[in-house]
């Protein structure tokens, strides 16, 4: 059995295009969160630091580039 079962488990393996699309949407969302945190600092509702958001963004971009190989 799979460790993550339930209604959120994909029924089939995602295609390369689907994975790329999901990673791109994550990248865009992280960029928006980073800009908000950077612009508003402690007044931003984003609970993570700008440095942590930037690291997640770099990791996501790295995954996108690896996917394209």
Secondary structure, 3 states (H helix, E strand, C coil): CCCCCCCCCCCCCCCHHHHHHHHHHHHHHHHHHHHHHHHHHHHCCCCCCHHHHHHHHHHHHHHHHHHCC
